[in-house]
Amino acid sequence: MSSMVISWTACVAIFQLMVQLVLAKDFSWCDPSLCEPTQRHIACRNTGAFHRRCQPDSFQVDLNSYKAQIMHAHNKRRNFLALGKVPGYYPATRMATMVWDDELQYLSMLNSRTCKLDHDDCHNTYRYANSGQNLCAVWRPRSPHVNVTSLVEECVGLWFNEYPLIDSSFIDAFKVTAIFEDYGHFAEMNVDKNFALGCSILRFTRPDYPSVYIYNFICNYASLYALGAPVYETGYPASRCVTGKSHFYPGLCSTREEYDPNW
C-alpha cells in the first residue's frame, strides 16, 4: 500500500513539474522559437529598466486614458482607406477594426525605454508570430505638460500620409524599394489583419539638445506585411466581413471578426 502511495505521489510530482516546465516555456521571452536564430527578443532578460543612455529625467507617459484615442487615430484612417477614399487606392474587403492589446503595449514600452528610435530585433509573441512595429519621434519645447492627443495625431498622420510614395500595386503584392523606410509605416498600419495594437510614449532629453523634450512614440501590431503578399484584399468595402461591418467604421469589419495574424 505504501509503495502505491509513494508511486502516486511521485506521479503527481512529475506531472506538476511538467506543467511548470510547459508554463515556463509558454511565458519565456527567451524561447528561441519566438525569433529568428540570429535575433534576440526585446523582452529576453529585460527587467524593464531604462537603458543606460537614458537621462535621469526620462519619463514613461501614462497612456491609460488615451487608448481609445490611439485606436481611433488608426481606425479612422484605415476606414478612410478601406472605403476607397484615398486617391490611387482601391477599397478593402475585410480590413480589421483595431483593438488594444496590453501585451503589445508592454513590448512597445520596452523598446521606448532604450531612448533610441530604432526597431528592436524581435518582439513576437506566441499569439503574434509576425508582429509589426511603427516608430515616430516628436520634439517639443520643454514643458511639464504634454498634449498626448497632438503627439498621437501627428505621428499616426505622418505614417498614413506616406501613401503618395507608393500605389495600389504595393497593396496587391508588397515590395521593398530603395525608399522603403519612407513608406513602410503606411503599409504596416494598414495590413488588413492587423486587429490589435499596443503603443507607448517615452519622454526623454539629450545633452546636445537641452531645450527640448523628445517623445518617442512606439506602436506594436498583431501582424506585419509580407513580401509578395497583399497588404489587404481589394474589392467592395467590408464585403467579406463574416461578422458584419463596424457601426463606427463602415469600411472595417466588426471587432467580433476573427483573424489569423500569422503567415
C-alpha positions as CSV (number, residue, x, y, z in Angstrom):
1,M,0.0,0.0,0.0
2,S,2.8,2.4,1.0
3,S,4.6,1.7,-2.3
4,M,1.4,2.6,-4.2
5,V,1.1,5.9,-2.3
6,I,4.7,6.7,-3.0
7,S,4.2,5.9,-6.7
8,W,1.1,8.1,-6.8
9,T,2.9,10.9,-5.0
10,A,5.8,10.6,-7.4
11,C,3.5,10.7,-10.4
12,V,1.8,13.8,-9.1
13,A,5.2,15.5,-8.5
14,I,6.3,14.6,-12.0
15,F,3.1,15.9,-13.5
16,Q,3.4,19.2,-11.6
17,L,7.0,19.6,-12.7
18,M,5.9,19.0,-16.4
19,V,3.2,21.6,-16.0
20,Q,5.7,24.1,-14.6
21,L,8.1,23.5,-17.4
22,V,5.3,23.9,-20.0
23,L,4.1,27.1,-18.4
24,A,7.7,28.4,-18.1
25,K,8.1,27.8,-21.8
26,D,4.8,29.4,-22.6
27,F,5.8,32.6,-20.9
28,S,9.5,32.7,-21.6
29,W,10.5,35.7,-23.7
30,C,13.9,33.9,-24.3
31,D,12.2,31.0,-26.1
32,P,14.2,30.6,-29.3
33,S,11.0,29.7,-31.2
34,L,9.8,33.3,-31.0
35,C,12.6,34.8,-33.1
36,E,15.0,34.1,-35.9
37,P,18.2,32.3,-34.9
38,T,20.3,35.5,-35.0
39,Q,17.8,37.6,-33.2
40,R,17.3,38.4,-29.5
41,H,13.9,39.1,-28.2
42,I,13.4,42.6,-26.7
43,A,11.9,41.1,-23.5
44,C,14.5,38.4,-23.0
45,R,16.2,39.0,-19.7
46,N,14.9,42.6,-19.8
47,T,13.9,44.0,-16.4
48,G,12.1,46.9,-18.0
49,A,14.7,49.4,-16.6
50,F,15.7,52.4,-18.7
51,H,18.8,51.9,-20.9
52,R,22.0,53.5,-19.6
53,R,21.9,56.0,-22.4
54,C,18.6,57.4,-20.9
55,Q,19.0,60.6,-18.9
56,P,17.7,60.6,-15.2
57,D,14.6,62.7,-16.3
58,S,13.3,60.0,-18.7
59,F,9.6,59.6,-18.2
60,Q,7.1,57.0,-19.4
61,V,3.9,58.8,-20.4
62,D,0.8,57.1,-18.9
63,L,-1.5,56.2,-21.8
64,N,-4.3,54.6,-19.9
65,S,-6.6,57.5,-20.7
66,Y,-5.6,57.6,-24.3
67,K,-6.0,54.1,-25.6
68,A,-9.3,54.9,-27.3
69,Q,-7.7,57.9,-29.0
70,I,-4.8,55.9,-30.3
71,M,-7.1,53.2,-31.6
72,H,-9.3,55.9,-33.2
73,A,-6.3,57.6,-34.8
74,H,-5.6,54.3,-36.6
75,N,-9.1,53.1,-37.3
76,K,-10.4,56.3,-38.8
77,R,-7.6,56.3,-41.3
78,R,-7.9,52.6,-42.0
79,N,-11.7,53.2,-42.6
80,F,-11.0,56.1,-45.0
81,L,-8.6,53.8,-47.0
82,A,-10.9,50.8,-46.8
83,L,-13.8,52.8,-48.2
84,G,-11.7,53.7,-51.2
85,K,-11.4,57.4,-50.4
86,V,-7.6,57.6,-50.6
87,P,-6.5,58.6,-54.2
88,G,-4.9,55.8,-56.1
89,Y,-6.1,53.0,-53.7
90,Y,-8.9,50.5,-54.0
91,P,-11.3,49.7,-51.2
92,A,-10.6,46.8,-48.8
93,T,-13.0,43.8,-48.4
94,R,-12.1,42.6,-44.9
95,M,-10.0,45.1,-43.0
96,A,-10.0,44.8,-39.2
97,T,-11.0,47.3,-36.7
98,M,-8.0,47.6,-34.3
99,V,-8.4,46.9,-30.6
100,W,-6.0,47.4,-27.8
101,D,-3.6,44.6,-26.6
102,D,-1.7,45.0,-23.3
103,E,1.0,42.6,-24.3
104,L,1.8,44.5,-27.4
105,Q,1.9,47.7,-25.3
106,Y,4.3,46.1,-22.9
107,L,6.7,45.2,-25.6
108,S,6.5,48.6,-27.2
109,M,7.3,50.1,-23.8
110,L,10.5,48.0,-23.6
111,N,11.5,49.5,-27.0
112,S,10.7,53.0,-25.9
113,R,12.9,52.6,-22.8
114,T,16.0,52.3,-25.0
115,C,15.8,56.1,-25.5
116,K,16.7,55.5,-29.1
117,L,14.4,55.5,-32.2
118,D,15.2,52.1,-33.6
119,H,13.4,48.9,-34.3
120,D,14.2,46.0,-32.0
121,D,15.3,42.7,-33.5
122,C,12.3,40.8,-32.3
123,H,9.1,41.5,-30.4
124,N,7.0,38.5,-31.5
125,T,4.7,36.6,-29.1
126,Y,3.1,33.2,-29.1
127,R,-0.1,34.7,-30.4
128,Y,1.6,37.2,-32.8
129,A,4.4,35.3,-34.6
130,N,5.0,38.1,-37.1
131,S,4.4,41.2,-35.1
132,G,4.9,44.6,-36.8
133,Q,6.1,47.9,-35.4
134,N,6.0,51.6,-36.2
135,L,8.2,54.3,-34.7
136,C,8.0,58.1,-34.5
137,A,9.9,60.8,-32.7
138,V,8.5,64.3,-31.9
139,W,10.4,67.2,-30.4
140,R,8.7,69.8,-28.2
141,P,9.9,72.8,-26.1
142,R,10.4,71.7,-22.5
143,S,7.2,71.8,-20.6
144,P,5.8,69.8,-17.7
145,H,2.6,69.3,-19.7
146,V,2.3,67.0,-22.7
147,N,-0.5,67.1,-25.3
148,V,-0.8,63.3,-25.9
149,T,-3.6,63.7,-28.4
150,S,-1.5,66.1,-30.5
151,L,1.5,63.7,-30.4
152,V,-0.6,60.7,-31.5
153,E,-2.3,62.6,-34.3
154,E,1.0,64.0,-35.6
155,C,2.7,60.6,-35.6
156,V,-0.1,58.5,-37.0
157,G,-0.8,61.2,-39.5
158,L,2.8,61.2,-40.6
159,W,2.7,57.4,-41.1
160,F,-0.5,57.5,-43.1
161,N,0.5,60.4,-45.2
162,E,3.2,58.3,-46.8
163,Y,0.6,56.9,-49.2
164,P,1.6,59.1,-52.2
165,L,5.0,57.4,-52.2
166,I,3.6,54.1,-53.4
167,D,0.4,52.9,-55.3
168,S,-2.1,50.1,-55.3
169,S,0.5,47.7,-56.9
170,F,2.2,47.7,-53.5
171,I,-1.1,46.7,-51.9
172,D,-1.6,43.8,-54.2
173,A,1.9,42.5,-53.7
174,F,4.0,44.3,-51.1
175,K,7.6,45.0,-52.2
176,V,10.6,46.8,-50.8
177,T,12.4,49.5,-52.8
178,A,15.3,51.9,-52.0
179,I,12.8,54.3,-50.2
180,F,11.1,51.5,-48.2
181,E,11.7,53.4,-44.9
182,D,9.7,56.3,-46.3
183,Y,6.5,54.3,-47.0
184,G,6.7,51.2,-44.7
185,H,4.8,52.8,-41.9
186,F,1.8,53.4,-44.2
187,A,1.8,49.8,-45.3
188,E,2.2,48.5,-41.7
189,M,-0.6,50.4,-40.2
190,N,-3.0,49.2,-43.0
191,V,-2.3,45.5,-43.0
192,D,-5.9,44.2,-43.1
193,K,-5.4,41.5,-40.5
194,N,-3.9,44.0,-38.0
195,F,-6.7,43.7,-35.5
196,A,-4.6,44.5,-32.4
197,L,-2.1,47.2,-31.4
198,G,-0.4,48.4,-28.3
199,C,1.6,51.7,-28.0
200,S,3.9,53.6,-25.7
201,I,5.3,57.1,-25.4
202,L,8.6,57.9,-23.7
203,R,9.7,61.5,-22.9
204,F,13.4,62.0,-22.6
205,T,16.2,64.5,-23.1
206,R,19.6,64.6,-24.8
207,P,22.6,66.6,-23.6
208,D,23.1,68.0,-27.1
209,Y,19.6,69.4,-27.2
210,P,19.0,70.8,-23.7
211,S,16.0,73.0,-24.6
212,V,13.6,70.3,-25.9
213,Y,11.8,67.1,-24.8
214,I,11.9,64.2,-27.2
215,Y,8.9,62.0,-27.4
216,N,9.3,58.5,-28.9
217,F,6.0,57.0,-29.9
218,I,6.1,53.2,-30.5
219,C,3.3,51.1,-31.7
220,N,3.4,47.3,-32.0
221,Y,0.9,45.4,-34.1
222,A,-0.6,42.0,-34.4
223,S,0.8,41.4,-37.9
224,L,3.4,42.5,-40.4
225,Y,3.3,42.9,-44.2
226,A,4.8,40.0,-46.1
227,L,6.9,40.4,-49.3
228,G,4.9,39.5,-52.3
229,A,1.7,39.2,-50.4
230,P,-1.3,41.6,-50.4
231,V,-1.3,44.3,-47.7
232,Y,-5.1,43.9,-47.9
233,E,-7.5,42.3,-50.3
234,T,-9.2,44.8,-52.6
235,G,-12.9,44.8,-53.6
236,Y,-16.2,46.2,-52.4
237,P,-15.8,47.7,-48.9
238,A,-16.3,45.3,-46.0
239,S,-17.9,42.7,-48.4
240,R,-16.0,39.8,-46.9
241,C,-16.6,40.6,-43.3
242,V,-18.1,37.4,-41.8
243,T,-19.5,39.1,-38.7
244,G,-20.6,42.3,-40.5
245,K,-19.2,45.7,-40.6
246,S,-18.3,48.1,-37.8
247,H,-21.1,50.5,-36.7
248,F,-18.5,53.2,-36.2
249,Y,-16.2,52.5,-39.2
250,P,-18.4,51.2,-42.0
251,G,-15.3,50.3,-44.2
252,L,-14.0,48.0,-41.4
253,C,-15.2,44.7,-40.0
254,S,-16.7,44.4,-36.6
255,T,-14.5,43.8,-33.6
256,R,-16.0,40.3,-33.4
257,E,-14.3,39.3,-36.7
258,E,-11.6,36.7,-36.2
259,Y,-8.2,36.9,-38.0
260,D,-5.1,34.8,-38.2
261,P,-2.3,37.4,-37.8
262,N,0.5,35.0,-38.7
263,W,1.9,33.9,-42.1
